[in-house]
Amino acid sequence: MFKDRLIPGVALMLLSACSAGVRLPPSSPLPPVPPQAPGPIPSLPPAGAETTRTLPPPKRDETPALPLSPAAATLLAQASTQREQRQFDAAAATLERALRLAPTHPEPWLALAAVRLEQQRPEDAEGLARRALSLGGGVRAVRQRAWSLIAQARQARGDMPGAQEARARADRDS
Amino acid sequence: MLPSFPRSPGLWSWLTWAALLTLSAVVVYAAYLDHQIVSRFESRRWSLPAQVYARPMELGVAEPVSYKRLLRELERAGYRASENLRSPGTYRSEGAGSLSIHVRALSFWDGPQPAQRIRLGFDASGINHLDALDGAPAPSLIRLDPELIGSLYGTDGEDRVLVRLAEVPEPLLLGLLAVEDRHFSRHPGIDPGAVLRAALANLRAGRIVQGGSTLTQQLVKNLFLDSDRTFRRKFDEALMALLLEWHYDKTAILETYLNEVYLGQQGGRAIHGFGLASEYYFGKPLGELEIQELALLVGMVKGPTHYHPLRQPERARARRDTVLGLYAQAGLLDEAALRAAQAQPLGVRANLQRSGDYGAVLGLVRNHLLRDYPAEDLTAEGLRIYTTLDPEAQTQARQGLVRQLDRLAQRGKAGLQGAVVVADVLTGEIHAVVGGRDDASGGLNRVLAARRPIGSLVKPAVYLAALESGTYTLVSPLLDEPVAVKVPGGSVWRPGNASGRFHGEEPLFQALAQSHNAATVHLGLTVGLPQVVKTLKALGVEADIPVVPALLLGVLELTPIEVTQMYQTLAGGGLYTPLRVIREVISTSGTPLRRYPLSMRSAASPQSAYLLHAALRQVMLQGTARAAADLPAAWEAAGKTGTTDDLRDAWFAGYAGDQLAVVWVGRDDNAPMGLAGGSGALPIWLDVMRTLGVHEIPRTLPDGVGLRWVDGTSGRAAGPECPGAIQLPFREGSGPMDPLPCALSDALPEDANGPSPVQQFQQWWRGWLGE
């Protein structure tokens, strides 16, 4: 086994030694970077933190680092009930309270975006969904729900091409 | 037989005429006084001022509230320590890990929250336990009393905490009457007997020891706030007191008196009424005061400055004890109770300054309310206004401002003023508003009123417009070279840099980080003024925008609150969120009236906003605000310095984690003060940010944006091995050029076709070795 690999191994060792010494001529510029492969985009690492040598490989679905606090979870459940009972203003008030308790969690923002759609406020809905994306866009489920809400919001405002774009984006993550 | 009149007809008619004229003069004068006193009385009598509250603190498991923080909040809300927790408004500390509270009954937008007793457990990260002490199921979330920060009363914005006669504790009423006006219920407005008794007592003592004024007369005096003690004044007051009693009954007069009596001064703000005095001196509602505390207030009626509890504690105490003695004489206290009460300390809050801090907030609240309610409603309907204000943030912001202005004064820069606004990056809620270094109530509210050129604070809008156009990246080369612009009128504008030097070609992010004027003007003119104006409007600037080249260097004039709105959109990743200071308005009876919901809309694409954020980070790391470079990296602090011509205004607008703050420093007379944004305003911003308590927020890379290594100075493509390399975001299809030699290691980027041949080999090789 080892013997089979010996000669190709030595040859390749010599080749690799040569390749390690290759440098691109300084005058030829690097080509512009081609588009990133579709997939979850890593978040900006804090300045000064240990960074990997190359761009990190596309990550699989991440779960959010922090769960919702019990109080925020209770408020979200309460809002959900209010929404089922079509008490949209009350649901919105409850969700805003939940938001203040858990402002960096995408869930209250997504829930409020959905309620805003029910309240006929599609511009707000799209903005809130975008906020959810910027807070938790590393998670596939968040992306899917956010883009889906954005699609509905755009549709409600009569922006059909925009809605279609958003729906396609949502489909990529479903 | 009739008495003999003067026979001469001339003299007779002269006397008649004289008598008639005098009579009519008196009647006219009385009618005039009548009109005065009635209109004054009515305006006070039927007004229910709007009460303005700070945000309530939310208590629940996993909430990051520490034991100490909660204690401060309880103290602020006038809760007192008690062993048995019998009454609402008490708490009991059980060591550093546990606190029990009897929360008062409260009512909010979503309904009432009944009084209840709870126990909280704490650990290093905050609350870890919440139990109910009454056998009821533990609530998951409890709100504490929001602090009453003021009332909107009258067009002059005076404060009141209105009390109804029925709400006033009996000891206060009876004691007040016993001390000030024993025959209140019987006299017609003036009490000649009291005047005589007072005159006798004064004669005996050789000086003024007693006044003979009735409560009605004192009320008249308070309504006109006139400290003249002329004979004419006393005469007017006596007459008006009689008129008042003729129009109104005793209960109406007494109630108005209780809400009008002058009980102290705090800078420019007068303390009127027992309700406000109770909050001001003791931090508690009137109904919770103990008998000796009530006695102190009653005693202060005679002279609140003379008997000031903090400035003249012995006199105040003596007066209080005298009043307690009068209480005993009147049969309100027995011997034992009297002694117990007299043994108590005064009980006044040690730091009275705090409660006057809110003038600027009240001004902002009034300003916002007037958009939706007519002015009369604000003073007559008893509205309850729940705001977003955080009293802790307010204190930190004000202390930071004062501390740093003091330091500047010590270094020779005296006479400076400042303004600070703190808002939440994600929700747009305003947490703190400081209108000046002194108590802003009654003074100038610079947050709303100081309209100044924003200088370099405008630049992020120029750069955002450029990034939105799609033709620029963060490393696009700009020319920081002399520029000459023809302006209407024929003259030529040649803006220079603050340093006087020009820097030649530099990457876009550097031009912004170092705030180079020439490069910005070149960029702005290329992008086009209309685009810059459009961007400013999208960011939320509603003021008039002058469409001239000098706009690019900030000839635009804004107030600190308007700047906060603009930077709110930037901090929020390009999402315009209207700033809010009011959450809800509830009627006096508890009916929800109006809610101000969270609203947001797209103002810039997430990609451009992200790129601009990275550039604003560089301002803090290596640019004009590099004094902030040692802030925790996780805060991702970003912002912009602003300096105007001749150094008249120093601005800093920036955000870190979830907090946004805008600071302005300058002189009220607009004279040059020799400080730039970085030296004048940034120290205040840093002070406030460090003490506020900032929470990190995640900022996910938007679609189609990736990070690339570049050289931190030149913007040339670099690699992680290169010294001084930083990572900057780029849109797909774009990237840094002209790589540095150190970049050409195995940090070659992969492309969409997979690893390069070199990398394929390396991967195979490693696999072969079994790595």
Interface residues (C-beta under 8 A of the other chain):
Chain A: R5 G9 L12 L15 S16 S19 V22 R23 L24 P26 P29 L30 P31 P32 V33 P34 P35 Q36 A37 I41 P42 S43 L44 P45 P46 A47 G48 A49 T51 R53 T54 L55 S69 P70 A71 T74 L75 D89 A90 A92 A93 T94 E96 R97 L99 R100 L101 P103 T104 L112 R121 E123 D124 E126 G127 L128 R130 R131 L133 S134 L135 G136 G137 G138 R169
Chain B: E58 G60 V61 A62 E63 W109 D110 S140 L141 D424 L426 T427 E429 G572 G573 L575 Y576 T577 R595 P597 L598 S599 M600 R601 S602 P606 A614 R617 L621 A633 A634 E636 D658 H695 E696 I697 P698 R699 T700 L701 P702 D703 G704 V705 G706 L707 R708 A717 P720 I726 Q727 P729 F730 E732 G733 S734 G735 M737 D738 P739 P741 L744 D746 A747 P749 E750 D751 A752 N753 V758 F761 Q762 W765 W768
